[in-house]
Amino acid sequence: MKKKPLITGIIFTTLAWITTGIPLKPTPMTLPIPAGWPAPKYDTRQNPLTVEGFVLGRKLFYDQRLSRDSTLSCASCHQQFGAFATFDHPLSHGIGNTLTTRNAPALQNLAWQEAYMWDGGINHLDLQPLAPLTAPNEMGETLADVLHRLQHDTSYQRLFKAAFGDTAITTQRFTKALSQYLIRLISADSKYDRVMQGKDTFLLPERLGYAIFQQKCSSCHREPLFTDGSYRNIGMPPDNTLNDYGRMRITGKKEDSLKFRVPSLRNVAITHPYGHDGRFFSLLNVFEHYRKSGMIPLSNFEIGQLTAFLNTLTDTSFLKNPLFAPPGYTITPVFIHRH
């Protein structure tokens, strides 16, 4: 039987229970695994992905009422046009016009990660949102207050009922709904991907840059995810104001001082600034750091070709996918209309 298009499926199932008021069984949604990719780390058997769960998670992701002063949502720091990273700001902003101590990383291909945050301090995606939610310099709220707010919102009561079968709004359901949205943020349709599939070809600078990448960068940024998931010290001196020593804060081991998670290079051309504290404003700044530190010797020619290759990792379909856009958009198979 021919599968119903995902966007059409969301419209049909969501409108059905909204207009009839009859609770329907949640509609299964697949987690697409790109060809050649490893199996996801996230266990969907413990949190089956459904259309209704995804819709609920998306609403939560964009809801500013999750912050103490109702000014920030998850999307405030994780912006779709920047691959769900903090765009153009070294440090992410918190409530009351405060600053956090890190640059919010891109949210993409999270189902393939085993740990989260720059220091790997959280080992399950369902738990990750609780950290920024309760951090005083981020969203500054308490979980109890968030749940109380959701429990007294009739629109959320209906959404939770559609996703989980009844109107009970709990911590577990709250975090699982967010995870259902987050694991669908899959970026795997860049020019690089099309070349690997035999659907496109690299231009000469891109091909030369790919060869340089494989020689000098791939040991840490392994294909196809373009990260090995490890934590490394790349020779960045600590910021004396932030005093962030990275992985050591989690393990307590001196050898982990100034180690931070190796970020994915997917969509790297549009996720600047770079580094855990956003100290590198451009890719050229990153290349200069590696060159001057002696960690990766690079000529000007190699930098140019590497840049050309890294640009092929930009996935515009991911950056503009209406499924991931704010709920203020009406999703139709052809058009996107802002309310």
C-alpha positions as CSV (number, residue, x, y, z in Angstrom):
1,M,0.0,0.0,0.0
2,K,1.3,3.4,-0.9
3,K,2.4,5.4,2.1
4,K,0.6,8.7,2.9
5,P,3.0,11.7,2.5
6,L,4.3,12.8,5.9
7,I,3.0,16.4,5.7
8,T,-0.4,15.3,4.5
9,G,-0.5,12.7,7.3
10,I,0.1,15.4,9.9
11,I,-2.7,17.5,8.5
12,F,-5.1,14.6,8.3
13,T,-4.6,13.0,11.6
14,T,-4.3,16.3,13.6
15,L,-7.4,17.8,12.0
16,A,-9.3,14.6,12.6
17,W,-9.1,14.6,16.3
18,I,-9.3,18.4,16.6
19,T,-12.5,18.6,14.6
20,T,-14.2,15.4,15.9
21,G,-13.0,15.5,19.5
22,I,-12.6,11.7,19.3
23,P,-9.2,10.5,20.5
24,L,-7.4,8.5,17.8
25,K,-4.6,6.1,18.2
26,P,-1.3,7.9,17.6
27,T,-0.1,7.7,14.0
28,P,3.3,6.0,13.7
29,M,6.0,8.1,12.1
30,T,9.2,6.6,10.7
31,L,12.7,7.7,11.7
32,P,14.4,7.8,8.3
33,I,17.9,6.3,8.4
34,P,20.0,7.6,5.5
35,A,21.7,5.0,3.3
36,G,25.1,4.0,4.6
37,W,24.6,5.5,8.1
38,P,25.0,3.5,11.3
39,A,22.1,2.5,13.4
40,P,20.8,5.3,15.7
41,K,21.8,5.4,19.3
42,Y,18.4,6.6,20.5
43,D,16.1,3.7,21.2
44,T,12.7,4.5,19.7
45,R,11.3,1.3,21.2
46,Q,11.2,3.2,24.5
47,N,9.6,6.2,22.9
48,P,7.8,5.3,19.7
49,L,7.8,8.2,17.2
50,T,4.3,9.3,16.2
51,V,2.9,12.2,14.2
52,E,1.0,13.5,17.3
53,G,4.1,13.2,19.5
54,F,6.1,15.1,16.9
55,V,3.5,17.9,16.7
56,L,3.5,18.2,20.5
57,G,7.2,18.3,20.7
58,R,7.5,21.0,18.0
59,K,5.0,23.2,19.9
60,L,7.0,22.8,23.1
61,F,10.3,23.5,21.3
62,Y,8.9,26.9,20.1
63,D,6.9,27.9,23.2
64,Q,8.4,30.9,25.0
65,R,6.2,30.1,28.0
66,L,8.6,27.4,29.0
67,S,11.0,30.2,30.3
68,R,10.4,32.0,33.6
69,D,9.6,35.4,32.0
70,S,8.0,33.9,28.8
71,T,10.7,35.5,26.6
72,L,12.7,32.5,25.5
73,S,12.0,29.1,23.9
74,C,14.3,26.3,22.9
75,A,14.2,27.8,19.4
76,S,15.5,31.2,20.6
77,C,19.0,29.7,20.9
78,H,18.6,26.9,18.3
79,Q,17.4,28.6,15.1
80,Q,16.4,26.6,12.1
81,F,18.1,28.8,9.5
82,G,21.4,28.3,11.4
83,A,21.0,24.5,11.6
84,F,19.4,24.9,15.0
85,A,22.5,26.6,16.4
86,T,23.0,30.0,17.9
87,F,23.6,32.2,14.9
88,D,26.1,35.1,14.9
89,H,26.3,35.2,18.8
90,P,29.4,33.9,20.6
91,L,27.4,33.1,23.7
92,S,23.7,32.2,23.9
93,H,21.3,34.6,25.6
94,G,19.3,33.7,28.7
95,I,16.4,35.4,30.4
96,G,16.7,39.0,31.6
97,N,19.2,39.7,28.8
98,T,21.8,37.6,30.5
99,L,24.4,35.6,28.8
100,T,25.1,31.9,29.1
101,T,28.7,30.5,29.3
102,R,28.6,28.6,26.0
103,N,27.6,28.8,22.4
104,A,24.5,26.6,21.7
105,P,25.6,23.8,19.3
106,A,23.6,22.8,16.3
107,L,20.8,20.3,16.8
108,Q,21.0,17.8,14.0
109,N,21.2,14.0,13.8
110,L,20.8,13.8,17.6
111,A,19.5,10.2,17.3
112,W,23.1,9.2,16.5
113,Q,24.6,10.8,19.6
114,E,25.3,9.0,22.9
115,A,25.8,12.1,25.0
116,Y,24.9,15.8,24.9
117,M,26.2,19.2,25.8
118,W,29.7,20.4,24.9
119,D,31.1,18.3,27.9
120,G,28.9,15.3,27.4
121,G,27.3,15.9,30.8
122,I,24.0,14.4,29.8
123,N,23.8,10.9,28.5
124,H,20.2,10.7,27.2
125,L,18.3,13.0,24.9
126,D,15.1,12.8,27.0
127,L,17.0,14.4,29.9
128,Q,18.9,17.1,27.9
129,P,16.1,19.7,27.8
130,L,15.9,19.8,31.6
131,A,19.3,21.5,31.8
132,P,18.6,24.7,29.9
133,L,15.1,24.8,31.2
134,T,16.2,25.0,34.8
135,A,19.5,26.8,34.4
136,P,19.2,30.3,36.0
137,N,21.2,32.0,33.2
138,E,19.2,30.2,30.4
139,M,15.4,29.6,30.7
140,G,15.4,30.0,34.5
141,E,12.3,28.0,35.2
142,T,11.4,25.1,37.5
143,L,10.0,21.9,36.0
144,A,7.1,22.0,38.5
145,D,6.1,25.4,37.2
146,V,6.4,24.4,33.6
147,L,4.2,21.3,34.1
148,H,1.7,23.4,36.1
149,R,1.4,25.8,33.2
150,L,1.0,23.1,30.7
151,Q,-1.6,21.2,32.8
152,H,-3.8,24.2,32.9
153,D,-3.7,24.9,29.1
154,T,-6.5,23.2,27.3
155,S,-4.6,23.2,24.0
156,Y,-1.8,21.2,25.6
157,Q,-4.3,18.9,27.3
158,R,-5.6,18.0,23.8
159,L,-2.2,17.6,22.3
160,F,-1.0,15.3,25.1
161,K,-4.1,13.3,24.8
162,A,-3.6,12.9,21.1
163,A,0.0,11.9,21.6
164,F,-0.2,9.7,24.7
165,G,-3.9,8.6,25.0
166,D,-5.0,10.8,27.9
167,T,-4.6,14.3,29.2
168,A,-2.0,13.5,31.9
169,I,1.0,15.9,31.5
170,T,4.0,14.5,33.2
171,T,7.8,15.0,33.2
172,Q,8.3,11.9,31.2
173,R,5.8,12.7,28.5
174,F,7.0,16.3,28.3
175,T,10.6,15.2,27.6
176,K,9.6,12.3,25.3
177,A,7.6,14.6,23.2
178,L,10.5,17.0,22.8
179,S,12.7,14.1,21.9
180,Q,10.3,13.0,19.2
181,Y,10.7,16.4,17.6
182,L,14.5,16.5,18.1
183,I,15.3,13.1,16.7
184,R,13.5,14.0,13.4
185,L,16.0,16.9,12.9
186,I,18.0,14.9,10.4
187,S,20.4,16.6,8.0
188,A,21.4,14.3,5.2
189,D,20.6,16.0,1.9
190,S,23.6,18.2,1.2
191,K,25.6,18.3,-2.0
192,Y,28.1,16.0,-0.3
193,D,25.4,13.4,0.3
194,R,24.2,13.6,-3.3
195,V,27.8,13.1,-4.5
196,M,28.1,10.0,-2.3
197,Q,24.9,8.7,-3.8
198,G,26.1,9.3,-7.3
199,K,23.5,12.0,-8.0
200,D,26.0,14.9,-8.3
201,T,29.7,15.6,-8.7
202,F,32.2,17.8,-6.9
203,L,33.7,20.7,-8.7
204,L,37.5,20.7,-8.8
205,P,38.0,22.8,-5.6
206,E,35.5,20.7,-3.8
207,R,37.1,17.5,-4.9
208,L,40.6,18.7,-3.9
209,G,39.2,19.9,-0.6
210,Y,37.6,16.5,0.1
211,A,41.0,14.8,-0.4
212,I,42.6,17.3,2.0
213,F,39.8,16.7,4.5
214,Q,40.2,13.0,4.4
215,Q,44.0,13.4,4.9
216,K,44.0,16.0,7.7
217,C,40.5,16.2,9.3
218,S,38.7,12.9,9.1
219,S,40.2,11.3,12.1
220,C,38.1,13.5,14.3
221,H,35.3,14.4,11.9
222,R,34.4,10.9,10.6
223,E,31.9,10.5,7.8
224,P,29.0,10.3,7.5
225,L,28.2,12.2,10.7
226,F,31.4,14.2,10.5
227,T,32.2,13.7,14.2
228,D,33.6,10.8,16.1
229,G,31.7,11.8,19.2
230,S,34.9,12.2,21.3
231,Y,36.1,15.0,23.5
232,R,39.4,16.7,22.6
233,N,41.6,19.5,23.7
234,I,42.4,21.5,20.5
235,G,44.8,23.9,22.2
236,M,42.3,26.7,23.0
237,P,43.5,28.6,26.2
238,P,40.7,28.9,28.8
239,D,38.7,32.1,29.0
240,N,39.5,33.6,32.3
241,T,36.1,35.0,32.6
242,L,34.1,31.9,31.9
243,N,36.6,29.4,33.6
244,D,35.1,26.6,31.5
245,Y,37.3,23.5,31.7
246,G,35.0,21.3,29.7
247,R,34.9,17.6,30.1
248,M,36.9,17.7,33.4
249,R,33.8,19.2,35.1
250,I,32.0,15.9,34.4
251,T,34.7,13.3,34.9
252,G,36.9,15.1,37.5
253,K,40.0,13.9,35.7
254,K,42.8,16.4,35.1
255,E,43.5,14.8,31.7
256,D,40.1,15.9,30.6
257,S,40.8,19.6,31.2
258,L,39.8,21.8,28.3
259,K,38.4,18.9,26.3
260,F,35.1,19.5,24.5
261,R,33.0,17.4,22.2
262,V,34.0,17.2,18.6
263,P,31.2,19.0,16.7
264,S,29.7,17.7,13.5
265,L,30.8,19.6,10.4
266,R,27.5,19.2,8.8
267,N,26.1,22.7,7.9
268,V,29.3,24.1,9.3
269,A,29.3,27.0,6.8
270,I,26.2,28.5,8.5
271,T,26.7,27.6,12.2
272,H,29.3,30.3,13.1
273,P,30.6,31.4,15.4
274,Y,32.6,28.2,16.3
275,G,34.0,26.7,19.5
276,H,32.3,26.0,22.8
277,D,32.5,29.7,23.6
278,G,32.0,31.0,20.1
279,R,35.5,32.6,20.0
280,F,36.1,31.8,16.3
281,F,33.8,34.0,14.2
282,S,34.6,32.4,10.8
283,L,36.0,29.2,9.4
284,L,39.2,31.1,8.5
285,N,39.7,31.9,12.2
286,V,39.4,28.1,12.9
287,F,41.9,27.3,10.2
288,E,44.3,30.0,11.5
289,H,44.1,28.5,15.0
290,Y,45.0,25.0,13.8
291,R,47.8,26.4,11.6
292,K,49.4,28.7,14.2
293,S,49.1,26.0,16.9
294,G,50.9,23.5,14.7
295,M,48.1,21.0,15.2
296,I,47.2,20.9,11.5
297,P,49.6,22.4,9.1
298,L,47.6,24.1,6.3
299,S,48.7,26.2,3.4
300,N,46.6,29.0,2.0
301,F,45.7,26.9,-1.0
302,E,44.6,24.0,1.3
303,I,42.4,26.4,3.3
304,G,40.7,27.5,0.2
305,Q,40.0,24.0,-1.1
306,L,38.9,22.8,2.4
307,T,36.4,25.7,2.5
308,A,35.0,24.8,-0.8
309,F,34.5,21.2,0.4
310,L,32.9,22.2,3.7
311,N,30.4,24.3,1.8
312,T,29.1,21.1,0.2
313,L,27.9,20.0,3.7
314,T,25.2,22.7,3.8
315,D,21.8,21.1,3.6
316,T,19.4,23.8,2.5
317,S,16.4,21.4,2.5
318,F,17.0,20.9,6.3
319,L,17.3,24.6,6.9
320,K,14.0,25.3,5.2
321,N,12.0,22.2,5.9
322,P,8.5,23.4,6.9
323,L,8.0,20.3,9.2
324,F,10.6,21.8,11.5
325,A,9.3,25.4,11.3
326,P,7.3,27.1,14.1
327,P,3.7,25.9,14.7
328,G,2.6,29.4,13.5
329,Y,2.9,28.0,10.0
330,T,0.1,26.1,8.3
331,I,1.7,23.1,6.7
332,T,0.3,22.0,3.4
333,P,1.8,19.8,0.7
334,V,2.6,22.8,-1.5
335,F,2.5,26.1,0.4
336,I,3.5,27.5,3.8
337,H,1.4,30.3,5.2
338,R,2.2,32.2,8.3
339,H,-0.9,32.8,10.5
